[in-house]
């Protein structure tokens, strides 16, 4: 994965609101991971705005930093990888298949996650997931603000990631190139079977450990304790105002669901 030059590295750090760390450490990785989740939303708006999803270092940087947007896993974790590499971390792209509600695994290259410095599983592109990287060398349960996580061996040398006892995704350990994820990204951006094409969603972690999510016309606020409130936004202007206020995203038109939910 190509890294960023110093000017773009500084711009990315400003986007996260995180100071440049003096060296690459596990502690600085934790701070960057949390900062990314708070500042850069998980959002699939491009799918519903008719925008192309381009998986290159420059395109991802321009979307996340220059345009102040977010993205889906391929974009968010690719951008984070480029930043981490520029700051001295060793980063590998890993492919994963996500478990559906029916317990079945998704398509190959369903998800992109990162192995950092040979030890840490970093993932800023899975929506409601860990606040901090997981330790791949830890065989036991790992506590995180988002819950209890476990990384355990799976068949064929893969790893299984569990959240509060439920399997989340199955991770391959062989490093991949960013271009390897193009087919999975295309499927998620076009297929009626992909949850991403059902309607727009935009979500980020809040400073108090909660989460703010805009799904279609519904604004959902979840506290760190799990309390949840929902507000139905009546007009298009209210929806655009919520995108601006909660995510810093300015839209001149609203996304239209590609394959609307029944």
PyMOL commands that set and color helices and strands:
alter all, ss='L'
color gray80, all
select helices_A, chain A and resi 6-16+26-39+45-49+57-66+73-86+155-157+178-190+195-197+236-247
alter helices_A, ss='H'
color red, helices_A
select strands_A, chain A and resi 42-43+91-98+111-116+120-122+134-135+142-144+147-153+159-163+166-171+201-205+211-215+218-222+228-232
alter strands_A, ss='S'
color yellow, strands_A
deselect
rebuild
show_as cartoon
